[in-house]
Amino acid sequence: MAQGSLNASPSRGTWFASRDLFEVRNHIANTYCRHDLQVASRDAGLDTWHRHRRLKKIGIGEMSYGADVAINGIEDSDIVLLMQPLAGAAEIGTSSQVVDSTPARASVVDSGHLRRMRWTSNCVQRVIEIPTAVLENQAMIMLGRPLSQRLHFAEAMPIDPSLAHCWHYASLLSLELAGGQGFDSAVIDNLESLFVLKLLESHPSNYSDQLRPQPCKIAPQHVRRVEQYMLAHADQPITLEKLVEVSGVSARALFDGFRKFRGTSPMAYLRSVRLQRAHEDLKNAGPGASVTEIACRWEFYQFGRFAAQYKTMFGELPSETLRRFH
């Protein structure tokens, strides 16, 4: 087919097919992230197809280029890509390693760390894109506190029994994509939520020890009372003395409660809340906004320290976040 075709169905998503390099590159860029696409051999032509559906939290698709291709210049779209070859193979190059991906080994890569890819002509991949914000929000819910640093997964993912639940939900969503199940919207919503949950629980990351299922530990009322106060007043000056007063217990009991149930101190927890709020404001800032203005809004006045703490938590400087989204 010389020209591309794109068919859309509200319930089944989109089907795209093309042999035109420009059309293919634009379509995949609009779906995932901008990049440079080249066919490895001048004698080989593309025969690309792509089936995709965007759900409430994630997007799920399957695709093949139909030729050996090289993908470079990949831009960060603030998403995590889970790519599982169903046939053929792909080489996934990141800022730290190369994952040789086959039907026995998937890849889980933050788009900001993705540097290059090579797909074989017979490579068919299931591609699941998950916004970073969805993963971080779910991780915060599971931890009961803001993240102290950016979430980072192990980039190679063996297809083995330890991830059985994760792949089960992904497979069910893929069947729905192909029109094979006819789930109603509530079931699909539950499946994608369970997929995100099981990915966080079962695939290694820098938060694995904390995200794996633990015996139920409900924080005492004084800890939850202080957390709620912090969330409601994070843009105002807050002293440790004020937190002790809000808690209704001694300073020692407050520290012990946070250390036992949140793994941190009250003031470190407050700092994480403020850093998270600053991060959201930097991503959503309007024209003319500055890092200094946003830092002060969230009670950060030592700007060098703010930048260092922000980079530890999110993997980039505040100025880089502001520039990346505007």
Backbone bond lengths (Angstrom), bond angles and torsions (degrees), N, CA, C in turn:
res aa  C-N    CA-C-N  psi(-1)  N-CA   C-N-CA  omega(-1)  CA-C   N-CA-C  phi
1 M - - - 1.441 - - 1.510 108.23 -
2 A 1.342 117.41 120.16 1.456 121.54 -174.24 1.510 111.82 -74.25
3 Q 1.312 116.39 -38.91 1.450 120.33 179.68 1.520 110.11 -104.08
4 G 1.327 114.93 154.62 1.450 119.53 -179.00 1.512 111.72 -76.54
5 S 1.302 115.60 154.58 1.460 120.54 174.58 1.510 108.32 -129.75
6 L 1.331 115.88 140.92 1.459 121.58 -179.00 1.511 108.08 -137.44
7 N 1.328 115.86 115.31 1.456 121.48 178.47 1.512 108.66 -114.99
8 A 1.313 115.94 137.25 1.457 120.15 -177.45 1.518 110.44 -124.76
9 S 1.330 115.09 140.89 1.461 122.59 174.65 1.518 107.29 -134.15
10 P 1.342 119.36 127.32 1.448 120.26 -178.76 1.511 113.83 -54.51
11 S 1.340 116.91 -33.44 1.463 119.55 -175.93 1.520 113.01 -92.15
12 R 1.361 118.06 -21.27 1.457 120.19 -175.24 1.521 113.48 -116.86
13 G 1.350 118.14 -2.63 1.444 120.44 178.79 1.516 112.16 86.22
14 T 1.340 116.72 -149.15 1.453 121.35 -173.98 1.524 111.06 -119.38
15 W 1.327 114.79 150.60 1.466 122.47 173.50 1.523 106.53 -124.06
16 F 1.325 115.86 124.67 1.465 121.88 -178.17 1.517 108.94 -124.81
17 A 1.330 117.24 140.28 1.457 121.65 174.72 1.516 108.84 -146.95
18 S 1.329 116.76 137.17 1.463 120.06 -179.93 1.526 110.00 -165.21
19 R 1.336 115.22 155.61 1.460 121.96 171.41 1.531 111.00 -113.40
20 D 1.314 116.52 5.05 1.458 121.94 -177.40 1.532 110.23 -93.07
21 L 1.338 116.86 121.71 1.461 121.64 -175.71 1.526 112.12 -57.83
22 F 1.320 117.62 -44.73 1.457 121.71 -178.32 1.535 110.76 -62.95
23 E 1.340 116.75 -45.50 1.470 120.70 179.43 1.517 111.67 -63.06
24 V 1.332 116.13 -43.52 1.462 119.89 -178.71 1.519 110.58 -63.18
25 R 1.333 116.19 -48.12 1.467 119.93 -178.62 1.528 110.87 -59.70
26 N 1.323 117.30 -44.07 1.470 120.04 -179.38 1.523 112.15 -65.61
27 H 1.327 116.00 -41.68 1.463 118.76 -179.04 1.528 111.39 -64.43
28 I 1.322 117.77 -46.62 1.460 120.60 -179.12 1.520 110.43 -67.99
29 A 1.336 117.94 -36.69 1.464 121.20 177.52 1.521 110.85 -62.80
30 N 1.328 117.00 -42.28 1.463 120.52 -179.86 1.523 112.11 -69.14
31 T 1.328 116.68 -26.26 1.463 120.23 179.75 1.527 111.72 -83.66
32 Y 1.329 117.00 -41.66 1.474 120.81 -174.20 1.528 111.31 -117.82
33 C 1.317 118.18 -82.91 1.457 121.13 179.69 1.526 109.97 -152.95
34 R 1.318 116.49 154.72 1.455 122.10 -179.17 1.525 109.87 -66.00
35 H 1.357 115.98 147.01 1.455 120.42 -174.97 1.526 109.46 -166.63
36 D 1.319 114.92 170.79 1.460 121.41 171.98 1.531 107.97 -105.14
37 L 1.324 116.87 131.08 1.466 122.42 -178.06 1.524 109.46 -120.66
38 Q 1.326 116.08 129.32 1.456 121.39 177.81 1.519 110.04 -133.70
39 V 1.327 116.11 139.32 1.460 121.02 172.59 1.523 107.89 -79.65
40 A 1.340 116.68 131.57 1.464 120.95 -172.31 1.516 113.05 -64.03
41 S 1.340 117.54 -33.91 1.464 121.15 -178.00 1.526 110.03 -122.18
42 R 1.316 116.64 134.65 1.466 120.40 -180.00 1.528 111.47 -64.80
43 D 1.310 115.28 -25.55 1.469 119.38 -177.62 1.529 112.66 -80.81
44 A 1.341 116.09 -13.67 1.478 119.95 -177.30 1.522 109.64 -102.07
45 G 1.311 116.72 138.79 1.452 120.80 178.42 1.512 111.43 -109.43
46 L 1.318 115.79 154.46 1.460 120.82 176.15 1.525 110.47 -68.42
47 D 1.312 115.02 149.43 1.464 122.06 170.45 1.526 105.92 -144.66
48 T 1.334 114.54 67.05 1.465 122.41 -167.34 1.523 111.82 -85.66
49 W 1.318 115.13 139.70 1.462 120.66 167.08 1.531 108.64 -136.31
50 H 1.319 115.15 150.42 1.466 120.79 -177.15 1.522 109.02 -150.95
51 R 1.319 115.88 124.89 1.462 122.95 175.92 1.520 106.61 -113.93
52 H 1.333 117.43 130.41 1.465 119.53 -171.77 1.525 110.96 -150.13
53 R 1.331 114.01 143.90 1.458 119.76 174.00 1.520 109.11 -141.33
54 R 1.330 116.45 130.54 1.454 121.08 177.00 1.524 108.80 -98.17
55 L 1.331 115.23 120.88 1.453 121.49 179.47 1.523 109.31 -94.34
56 K 1.320 117.74 -167.23 1.463 119.91 -177.93 1.520 112.36 -68.28
57 K 1.352 116.36 -38.42 1.459 119.62 -176.13 1.520 113.20 -109.63
58 I 1.312 117.70 -34.15 1.462 121.28 -173.68 1.521 110.19 -132.50
59 G 1.323 115.86 170.23 1.457 121.47 170.20 1.512 108.28 -118.14
60 I 1.320 117.23 144.03 1.460 120.50 -179.74 1.521 108.69 -133.72
61 G 1.334 115.63 138.62 1.454 118.95 -178.28 1.521 111.84 -156.97
62 E 1.300 115.10 171.70 1.451 122.96 173.17 1.519 107.18 -137.05
63 M 1.356 116.63 145.29 1.451 118.39 -176.26 1.515 112.00 -160.52
64 S 1.347 114.27 161.92 1.458 122.12 172.97 1.520 107.42 -148.12
65 Y 1.337 116.20 144.08 1.463 119.81 175.69 1.529 111.91 -87.39
66 G 1.333 117.18 -21.76 1.450 120.23 179.34 1.519 113.80 72.67
67 A 1.337 116.96 13.69 1.465 122.37 177.72 1.524 107.44 -160.12
68 D 1.345 116.17 159.59 1.465 119.16 172.35 1.520 108.00 -68.70
69 V 1.335 116.96 123.04 1.463 119.92 -177.22 1.526 110.18 -128.99
70 A 1.349 114.23 156.18 1.461 122.80 174.01 1.520 107.54 -120.18
71 I 1.336 115.63 132.05 1.460 121.50 -177.81 1.521 107.68 -122.50
72 N 1.335 116.71 123.20 1.466 122.29 -178.49 1.527 109.40 -135.35
73 G 1.332 115.72 179.53 1.465 120.44 175.32 1.512 113.17 57.06
74 I 1.324 117.15 41.04 1.469 121.71 -175.26 1.527 110.04 -79.74
75 E 1.319 116.68 125.71 1.461 121.47 -178.08 1.527 110.99 -91.57
76 D 1.310 115.03 149.71 1.463 120.97 -179.96 1.524 109.92 -74.41
77 S 1.335 116.28 127.35 1.470 121.42 176.87 1.512 111.97 -115.92
78 D 1.329 117.23 14.87 1.456 122.29 179.41 1.533 111.31 58.84
79 I 1.344 114.85 42.64 1.457 120.87 177.22 1.526 108.93 -132.69
80 V 1.320 115.71 159.89 1.455 122.77 169.84 1.525 106.85 -108.08
81 L 1.335 116.64 131.15 1.455 122.07 -179.95 1.518 109.66 -107.33
82 L 1.329 116.05 122.00 1.453 121.99 172.31 1.521 106.25 -102.73
83 M 1.344 116.17 115.35 1.461 121.33 -175.82 1.524 109.67 -119.59
84 Q 1.326 116.07 120.33 1.460 122.57 -176.87 1.527 109.70 -122.21
85 P 1.339 118.35 109.28 1.462 119.04 175.58 1.531 111.40 -63.34
86 L 1.312 116.61 127.27 1.460 121.97 172.41 1.523 110.27 -91.37
87 A 1.349 115.41 -20.12 1.462 122.93 174.86 1.522 106.96 -157.33
88 G 1.337 116.54 159.15 1.452 120.03 178.84 1.524 112.11 69.40
89 A 1.337 115.96 -155.78 1.461 120.68 -175.68 1.521 109.97 -151.98
90 A 1.330 114.68 159.95 1.460 121.21 176.98 1.523 108.57 -143.74
91 E 1.308 115.53 148.42 1.460 122.09 175.38 1.526 106.88 -109.33
92 I 1.334 116.02 119.55 1.465 121.56 -174.97 1.525 108.26 -110.80
93 G 1.327 117.21 109.60 1.457 121.32 -179.43 1.514 111.24 -98.83
94 T 1.321 116.90 125.40 1.455 122.02 179.52 1.530 109.75 -115.59
95 S 1.315 116.76 -176.31 1.459 121.04 179.67 1.517 112.06 -69.97
96 S 1.347 118.11 -11.86 1.466 119.86 -176.22 1.524 114.39 -124.93
97 Q 1.349 119.40 -18.62 1.446 119.83 -176.03 1.529 111.18 -163.75
98 V 1.340 115.84 177.35 1.460 122.41 172.84 1.527 107.61 -120.30
99 V 1.318 116.71 125.86 1.461 122.24 178.21 1.528 107.92 -102.61
100 D 1.318 116.44 117.59 1.467 121.08 173.25 1.526 107.31 -84.49
101 S 1.309 115.74 102.21 1.459 121.41 -170.31 1.523 110.90 -96.62
102 T 1.318 116.06 130.24 1.468 125.07 -178.95 1.525 107.79 -137.49
103 P 1.344 118.96 177.58 1.463 119.61 175.03 1.532 114.05 -58.94
104 A 1.318 117.21 -13.28 1.468 120.17 177.54 1.518 112.67 -100.23
105 R 1.342 117.01 -4.15 1.468 119.66 -177.93 1.520 109.79 -148.49
106 A 1.327 116.48 114.32 1.462 121.84 176.60 1.524 109.45 -91.05
107 S 1.325 116.41 179.04 1.464 121.40 174.53 1.522 108.88 -129.88
108 V 1.341 115.24 147.18 1.464 121.88 178.08 1.520 106.21 -130.47
109 V 1.335 116.90 103.97 1.457 120.10 -168.15 1.527 111.30 -131.31
110 D 1.324 115.68 130.43 1.465 122.36 170.12 1.531 107.51 -67.21
111 S 1.330 117.29 130.39 1.469 119.44 -177.07 1.523 111.99 -59.69
112 G 1.335 117.87 -25.12 1.458 120.58 177.32 1.512 113.35 -70.35
113 H 1.354 117.74 -19.00 1.464 122.01 178.88 1.527 112.32 -101.97
114 L 1.327 116.99 -5.41 1.468 121.04 -176.03 1.527 109.75 -80.50
115 R 1.338 116.16 123.11 1.461 120.65 -176.01 1.534 112.86 -108.32
116 R 1.309 117.89 -42.77 1.462 120.24 -177.80 1.519 109.64 -157.60
117 M 1.332 115.94 159.97 1.458 122.17 174.46 1.522 109.50 -143.04
118 R 1.327 114.47 150.74 1.450 121.60 171.80 1.530 107.26 -130.25
119 W 1.324 117.17 123.48 1.463 121.80 178.18 1.529 108.60 -112.01
120 T 1.331 116.98 136.49 1.462 120.26 174.11 1.528 109.52 -76.58
121 S 1.316 115.56 161.92 1.467 119.79 -175.90 1.521 112.57 -62.84
122 N 1.336 117.61 -28.01 1.467 120.56 -179.38 1.522 112.46 -98.19
123 C 1.336 116.82 11.65 1.475 120.27 -177.92 1.526 110.55 -75.58
124 V 1.322 115.53 124.51 1.457 123.23 171.84 1.525 106.24 -119.51
125 Q 1.316 117.20 121.69 1.459 119.45 -176.38 1.525 111.45 -120.00
126 R 1.326 114.08 140.90 1.458 121.04 163.69 1.526 106.45 -84.86
127 V 1.321 116.59 127.05 1.462 121.21 -177.83 1.524 108.93 -122.56
128 I 1.321 115.41 120.74 1.466 121.10 177.02 1.515 107.83 -115.89
129 E 1.327 116.66 121.93 1.468 118.84 177.34 1.518 108.90 -106.89
130 I 1.324 114.95 132.64 1.461 122.02 -177.21 1.520 108.25 -126.06
131 P 1.323 119.12 117.55 1.465 119.60 176.98 1.527 111.14 -56.63
132 T 1.321 116.01 137.85 1.466 120.68 179.16 1.524 110.84 -54.90
133 A 1.327 116.57 -38.51 1.464 120.00 -178.47 1.525 111.49 -62.70
134 V 1.343 118.01 -35.93 1.471 120.85 178.46 1.522 110.36 -63.72
135 L 1.333 116.68 -45.24 1.464 120.79 179.65 1.525 111.47 -65.46
136 E 1.325 116.68 -44.55 1.461 119.39 -177.69 1.523 111.67 -67.94
137 N 1.329 117.07 -38.21 1.468 119.41 178.38 1.529 111.09 -65.59
138 Q 1.340 116.85 -41.51 1.462 119.67 177.95 1.521 110.58 -66.17
139 A 1.330 117.22 -40.14 1.471 120.60 178.18 1.526 110.58 -62.67
140 M 1.334 117.36 -39.91 1.468 120.32 178.78 1.523 111.31 -64.62
141 I 1.332 116.20 -38.29 1.464 120.00 177.45 1.526 110.23 -63.76
142 M 1.334 116.07 -42.94 1.461 120.38 -178.74 1.528 112.21 -68.71
143 L 1.343 116.62 -34.94 1.462 120.51 -178.72 1.520 112.41 -83.30
144 G 1.326 116.01 -25.52 1.461 119.56 -176.10 1.510 113.05 77.96
145 R 1.336 117.24 19.49 1.467 121.67 -179.68 1.523 108.67 -163.08
146 P 1.342 117.64 161.52 1.464 120.14 175.72 1.524 111.27 -64.87
147 L 1.328 116.80 154.90 1.456 121.12 177.17 1.527 109.61 -73.51
148 S 1.311 116.97 140.98 1.464 121.30 179.39 1.523 111.90 -88.70
149 Q 1.333 117.53 -14.86 1.455 122.53 175.47 1.521 109.02 -153.08
150 R 1.318 115.61 165.83 1.468 119.98 -177.04 1.527 110.36 -63.94
151 L 1.322 116.27 139.32 1.459 122.27 177.40 1.531 109.48 -68.47
152 H 1.335 116.45 132.80 1.457 120.66 -179.77 1.523 109.51 -140.47
153 F 1.337 116.15 119.47 1.460 121.85 -179.25 1.524 111.04 -88.22
154 A 1.341 115.54 154.68 1.462 120.38 164.88 1.527 107.17 -60.88
155 E 1.338 117.19 133.87 1.466 119.68 -169.45 1.521 113.80 -83.01
156 A 1.318 118.29 -19.42 1.469 122.15 174.51 1.523 109.26 -99.76
157 M 1.318 116.85 134.97 1.464 121.23 -176.45 1.530 109.77 -129.34
158 P 1.329 118.22 97.29 1.472 119.72 176.27 1.530 110.37 -62.25
159 I 1.319 116.24 142.95 1.463 120.78 175.93 1.521 106.39 -87.41
160 D 1.325 116.82 90.74 1.465 120.18 -175.84 1.527 110.18 -137.24
161 P 1.338 117.34 172.74 1.472 120.83 -174.50 1.525 114.95 -58.70
162 S 1.345 117.99 -24.97 1.465 119.35 -178.54 1.524 111.98 -64.48
163 L 1.352 116.67 -19.04 1.463 121.05 179.86 1.527 111.65 -113.57
164 A 1.315 115.65 23.04 1.470 120.17 -173.90 1.520 112.28 -57.35
165 H 1.331 117.42 -45.46 1.461 119.71 -178.44 1.526 110.86 -64.75
166 C 1.321 116.48 -42.48 1.462 121.21 -179.79 1.528 110.55 -57.55
167 W 1.337 117.37 -49.16 1.453 121.03 -178.56 1.527 111.83 -71.08
168 H 1.318 117.00 -29.79 1.465 119.91 177.51 1.530 110.06 -61.28
169 Y 1.335 116.56 -46.72 1.464 119.61 -179.72 1.527 110.86 -68.34
170 A 1.340 117.63 -37.92 1.462 120.58 177.29 1.531 110.46 -62.78
171 S 1.318 116.84 -40.86 1.469 120.67 -179.50 1.520 111.24 -65.93
172 L 1.327 117.01 -40.38 1.460 119.91 178.23 1.524 111.34 -64.13
173 L 1.327 117.01 -39.63 1.460 120.35 177.39 1.523 110.81 -66.09
174 S 1.333 116.72 -36.18 1.461 120.02 177.91 1.527 111.54 -67.06
175 L 1.330 116.81 -37.99 1.461 119.83 175.84 1.522 111.01 -62.54
176 E 1.324 116.22 -39.67 1.454 119.91 177.25 1.523 110.78 -64.51
177 L 1.338 116.36 -38.44 1.456 121.25 177.54 1.527 110.77 -57.93
178 A 1.333 115.15 -39.44 1.466 120.52 -179.24 1.522 112.89 -82.45
179 G 1.325 117.21 -2.23 1.451 120.06 178.51 1.504 114.30 83.41
180 G 1.333 117.13 23.99 1.453 119.30 -173.24 1.512 116.18 -96.00
181 Q 1.343 118.98 -12.60 1.459 120.06 -173.57 1.526 113.80 -116.59
182 G 1.315 116.73 -39.12 1.462 119.00 -179.09 1.515 113.47 71.19
183 F 1.357 117.38 35.16 1.464 120.54 177.95 1.527 110.01 -64.38
184 D 1.331 116.24 148.95 1.457 117.76 172.13 1.525 109.20 -80.69
185 S 1.340 116.00 170.26 1.467 120.49 -171.47 1.525 112.17 -62.60
186 A 1.322 118.43 -34.36 1.465 120.85 -179.52 1.527 111.14 -65.26
187 V 1.322 116.85 -39.90 1.464 120.47 178.71 1.526 110.32 -66.11
188 I 1.344 116.93 -42.35 1.467 120.50 178.98 1.519 110.36 -62.65
189 D 1.343 117.41 -42.85 1.471 120.96 178.06 1.517 110.62 -58.54
190 N 1.327 116.54 -43.45 1.468 120.15 179.68 1.526 111.54 -66.33
191 L 1.335 116.98 -39.53 1.459 120.48 -179.63 1.525 111.40 -63.31
192 E 1.337 117.49 -43.88 1.465 117.92 -178.83 1.532 111.01 -70.59
193 S 1.328 118.06 -33.70 1.470 120.24 176.24 1.527 110.50 -65.75
194 L 1.334 116.56 -41.43 1.463 120.45 178.68 1.524 110.77 -67.07
195 F 1.325 117.37 -36.39 1.461 119.98 177.69 1.530 110.65 -61.40
196 V 1.327 117.54 -48.32 1.471 121.14 179.45 1.521 110.29 -61.29
197 L 1.332 116.61 -43.69 1.467 121.12 179.82 1.525 111.23 -60.70
198 K 1.331 117.47 -48.69 1.464 120.91 -177.12 1.528 111.74 -69.34
199 L 1.329 117.63 -32.42 1.461 120.22 175.24 1.528 110.19 -61.61
200 L 1.326 117.04 -45.38 1.459 121.17 179.86 1.529 111.46 -66.85
201 E 1.327 116.70 -38.10 1.466 120.63 -178.38 1.528 112.91 -72.55
202 S 1.332 116.77 -37.54 1.463 118.61 -166.12 1.519 115.37 -107.50
203 H 1.335 118.91 -25.60 1.468 118.86 -178.39 1.529 110.19 -93.20
204 P 1.339 118.19 132.80 1.470 121.06 -175.83 1.524 113.12 -56.87
205 S 1.309 114.71 137.34 1.464 122.03 175.60 1.523 107.85 -151.07
206 N 1.325 116.12 178.59 1.463 119.34 177.54 1.528 111.92 -72.77
207 Y 1.338 118.22 -1.56 1.462 121.86 175.79 1.532 112.25 -117.90
208 S 1.326 117.53 12.58 1.468 120.66 -173.96 1.517 113.17 -53.85
209 D 1.333 117.14 -46.40 1.462 120.11 -175.79 1.525 111.82 -60.75
210 Q 1.327 115.96 -29.37 1.464 119.78 -177.63 1.526 112.52 -92.69
211 L 1.345 116.84 -24.14 1.461 120.16 -175.25 1.523 113.34 -91.83
212 R 1.330 117.32 -17.85 1.464 118.45 177.31 1.519 109.48 -63.33
213 P 1.327 117.93 147.30 1.469 119.85 -178.51 1.524 111.87 -53.29
214 Q 1.302 116.07 130.50 1.460 122.69 -179.74 1.527 109.39 -121.39
215 P 1.329 117.01 159.08 1.467 118.92 171.35 1.525 109.66 -55.42
216 C 1.296 116.22 141.60 1.464 120.82 -176.07 1.526 110.91 -60.11
217 K 1.331 115.32 124.45 1.456 121.13 176.28 1.520 108.27 -130.24
218 I 1.307 116.97 102.36 1.453 121.21 -179.97 1.525 108.36 -89.03
219 A 1.334 115.49 122.93 1.463 119.33 -178.88 1.524 110.00 -62.55
220 P 1.335 117.10 144.73 1.463 119.86 178.95 1.522 111.57 -65.30
221 Q 1.306 114.66 163.13 1.463 120.61 -173.49 1.519 112.28 -58.70
222 H 1.351 118.30 -37.52 1.466 118.58 -176.19 1.530 111.49 -67.95
223 V 1.342 117.53 -30.84 1.465 120.20 176.11 1.522 109.98 -69.73
224 R 1.316 116.61 -46.01 1.465 119.91 -179.77 1.528 111.63 -65.52
225 R 1.330 116.89 -34.81 1.466 120.82 178.23 1.532 110.63 -63.36
226 V 1.319 116.57 -42.59 1.467 120.95 179.70 1.526 110.57 -69.28
227 E 1.325 117.65 -39.95 1.472 120.83 176.89 1.528 110.68 -58.10
228 Q 1.313 116.77 -46.95 1.457 120.86 -179.72 1.522 111.47 -61.93
229 Y 1.331 116.00 -38.55 1.469 120.02 177.91 1.524 110.48 -64.11
230 M 1.330 116.46 -44.56 1.471 120.17 178.91 1.527 111.36 -59.40
231 L 1.327 116.86 -46.73 1.456 121.25 -177.94 1.526 111.77 -62.36
232 A 1.321 116.48 -34.73 1.467 120.85 -178.01 1.525 112.96 -82.39
233 H 1.335 118.34 -21.89 1.457 121.40 -173.47 1.529 112.56 -127.00
234 A 1.324 117.58 23.78 1.468 120.73 -175.03 1.524 113.20 -62.25
235 D 1.336 117.76 -23.19 1.464 120.87 -179.77 1.525 112.69 -90.39
236 Q 1.324 116.42 10.79 1.461 121.45 -179.76 1.520 110.11 -120.13
237 P 1.351 117.96 156.53 1.469 119.74 176.30 1.536 109.93 -61.04
238 I 1.323 116.53 130.69 1.467 122.09 179.59 1.522 108.49 -133.29
239 T 1.300 116.23 123.98 1.465 120.61 178.44 1.525 109.74 -101.86
240 L 1.323 115.49 161.95 1.459 119.81 176.26 1.525 110.29 -62.66
241 E 1.314 115.83 -36.41 1.473 119.71 179.23 1.528 110.35 -60.89
242 K 1.348 116.61 -39.09 1.453 119.99 179.23 1.526 110.51 -66.25
243 L 1.333 117.97 -38.71 1.454 120.69 179.43 1.524 111.38 -66.28
244 V 1.329 116.84 -37.74 1.466 120.20 176.40 1.523 109.86 -63.50
245 E 1.336 115.60 -41.51 1.472 120.10 178.97 1.527 110.34 -62.79
246 V 1.331 117.49 -44.57 1.466 121.75 -179.90 1.526 110.65 -63.90
247 S 1.328 116.86 -37.95 1.463 120.84 -175.42 1.528 112.67 -67.71
248 G 1.331 116.95 -33.60 1.455 120.24 -176.93 1.524 113.83 78.52
249 V 1.348 116.48 10.14 1.470 120.60 177.78 1.524 108.09 -127.62
250 S 1.306 116.43 178.13 1.456 120.29 178.95 1.536 111.05 -72.51
251 A 1.329 115.56 161.58 1.460 120.18 177.62 1.529 110.69 -59.10
252 R 1.304 116.95 -39.98 1.458 120.18 -179.37 1.530 110.84 -64.18
253 A 1.345 116.72 -43.69 1.471 119.60 179.39 1.532 110.97 -64.62
254 L 1.337 116.58 -35.81 1.461 120.58 178.71 1.524 110.44 -65.91
255 F 1.336 117.09 -46.75 1.460 120.77 178.41 1.531 110.98 -61.92
256 D 1.319 116.24 -43.69 1.467 119.86 -179.75 1.523 111.27 -61.91
257 G 1.341 116.47 -40.52 1.462 120.52 179.58 1.519 112.39 -63.88
258 F 1.329 116.74 -44.61 1.461 119.98 179.17 1.530 111.63 -67.31
259 R 1.325 116.46 -39.70 1.458 119.24 -178.97 1.532 110.71 -66.26
260 K 1.319 117.27 -40.30 1.457 121.40 -176.76 1.524 112.22 -75.38
261 F 1.340 117.51 -41.58 1.463 120.13 -171.59 1.531 113.97 -103.65
262 R 1.323 118.53 -15.85 1.460 121.03 -179.21 1.524 112.57 -124.47
263 G 1.332 116.65 -6.83 1.456 120.21 175.87 1.508 114.31 68.03
264 T 1.319 118.65 22.87 1.454 122.20 -177.96 1.528 109.00 -157.83
265 S 1.310 116.85 179.64 1.471 121.27 177.41 1.522 109.57 -94.27
266 P 1.331 118.58 162.79 1.468 120.17 179.32 1.529 112.96 -57.91
267 M 1.336 118.10 -44.48 1.460 119.84 -176.90 1.539 111.66 -71.82
268 A 1.333 117.40 -32.62 1.467 119.58 175.48 1.527 110.20 -67.66
269 Y 1.327 116.30 -37.30 1.470 120.71 176.20 1.525 109.55 -61.94
270 L 1.329 116.94 -45.18 1.468 121.38 178.45 1.522 110.84 -60.71
271 R 1.319 117.20 -41.34 1.460 120.43 178.83 1.530 110.61 -61.99
272 S 1.327 117.51 -40.42 1.458 120.83 178.97 1.523 111.55 -63.89
273 V 1.338 116.36 -40.31 1.465 120.71 177.03 1.524 109.96 -60.23
274 R 1.329 116.26 -46.76 1.466 120.12 -178.34 1.528 112.08 -66.50
275 L 1.322 117.07 -39.53 1.465 119.92 177.33 1.524 110.93 -62.84
276 Q 1.332 116.70 -40.46 1.463 120.53 177.94 1.526 110.61 -63.18
277 R 1.327 117.37 -42.13 1.466 120.84 178.36 1.538 110.65 -64.76
278 A 1.331 117.08 -41.70 1.464 120.46 177.93 1.524 110.58 -62.75
279 H 1.325 116.66 -40.49 1.458 121.64 178.58 1.527 110.90 -59.44
280 E 1.325 116.93 -45.90 1.463 120.66 179.35 1.519 110.79 -64.04
281 D 1.341 117.63 -40.54 1.463 120.48 179.92 1.526 111.63 -67.08
282 L 1.326 117.72 -37.43 1.463 120.66 178.43 1.528 110.79 -65.69
283 K 1.335 117.19 -37.77 1.464 120.34 178.64 1.522 111.68 -69.58
284 N 1.334 116.92 -31.25 1.468 121.05 -173.88 1.523 112.84 -108.48
285 A 1.328 117.29 15.40 1.471 121.28 -174.80 1.522 111.45 -65.55
286 G 1.331 115.29 147.97 1.452 121.27 176.41 1.517 111.35 -87.76
287 P 1.332 117.58 178.10 1.468 121.79 179.30 1.526 111.13 -57.85
288 G 1.313 116.26 137.69 1.465 121.00 177.00 1.510 115.41 84.10
289 A 1.326 118.39 -4.18 1.465 120.58 179.61 1.520 109.56 -67.67
290 S 1.336 115.92 149.94 1.463 120.61 -179.58 1.519 110.04 -126.42
291 V 1.329 115.62 156.88 1.456 121.18 176.29 1.519 110.25 -61.21
292 T 1.330 116.76 -41.84 1.470 120.92 -179.04 1.521 111.21 -59.76
293 E 1.326 116.37 -45.41 1.464 120.93 179.92 1.528 111.26 -60.36
294 I 1.310 116.64 -45.01 1.465 120.47 -177.63 1.520 110.68 -71.13
295 A 1.339 117.56 -38.20 1.462 120.20 177.43 1.526 110.78 -60.57
296 C 1.320 116.73 -45.60 1.475 120.45 -179.85 1.528 111.21 -65.50
297 R 1.323 116.59 -34.16 1.468 119.88 179.22 1.529 110.97 -57.73
298 W 1.348 115.98 -31.88 1.458 120.58 -177.42 1.530 112.32 -109.61
299 E 1.353 114.60 29.21 1.469 121.36 169.59 1.531 113.94 68.09
300 F 1.354 116.13 30.07 1.467 120.21 172.69 1.527 107.86 -107.34
301 Y 1.316 116.82 115.22 1.462 121.10 -177.09 1.526 112.60 -117.92
302 Q 1.319 118.26 -12.34 1.458 121.83 173.03 1.534 106.36 -98.70
303 F 1.324 115.90 93.99 1.456 120.84 -164.93 1.528 113.27 -68.73
304 G 1.319 117.58 -33.11 1.463 119.55 176.37 1.515 111.66 -64.50
305 R 1.329 116.49 -43.01 1.469 120.98 178.49 1.525 109.82 -66.92
306 F 1.337 116.38 -40.79 1.472 119.83 177.99 1.525 110.81 -58.60
307 A 1.333 116.63 -45.51 1.464 120.26 -178.48 1.526 110.98 -62.85
308 A 1.339 116.71 -40.80 1.472 120.27 -179.35 1.523 110.94 -66.87
309 Q 1.341 117.17 -44.08 1.464 120.68 179.94 1.533 110.36 -66.32
310 Y 1.315 116.53 -38.68 1.462 121.11 179.29 1.533 110.50 -63.80
311 K 1.329 116.66 -43.79 1.464 119.77 -179.62 1.521 111.28 -64.81
312 T 1.336 117.53 -37.48 1.464 120.72 177.13 1.520 110.89 -61.20
313 M 1.330 116.37 -39.23 1.464 120.73 -175.03 1.528 112.06 -81.04
314 F 1.350 117.83 -37.13 1.470 119.79 -171.55 1.532 114.23 -117.53
315 G 1.328 117.65 -1.25 1.455 120.33 174.77 1.510 115.14 78.91
316 E 1.321 118.64 8.31 1.457 121.74 177.28 1.523 109.14 -156.00
317 L 1.325 117.39 162.75 1.454 121.47 178.61 1.534 110.42 -74.96
318 P 1.346 117.52 154.81 1.475 119.21 178.10 1.531 112.28 -55.70
319 S 1.326 116.94 -39.40 1.470 120.37 179.93 1.518 111.20 -63.14
320 E 1.321 117.95 -32.70 1.451 121.80 178.86 1.524 111.36 -69.91
321 T 1.346 116.64 -39.52 1.466 120.16 175.77 1.510 110.84 -61.73
322 L 1.346 116.37 -46.13 1.461 121.32 -178.85 1.523 110.29 -61.97
323 R 1.328 116.90 -42.47 1.466 121.28 -178.80 1.524 110.81 -69.62
324 R 1.336 116.99 -37.28 1.465 121.06 -175.86 1.531 112.05 -67.14
325 F 1.332 117.44 -31.17 1.456 120.26 -175.42 1.535 112.95 -100.79
326 H 1.335 116.43 0.85 1.484 117.68 -177.02 1.518 110.10 -141.76
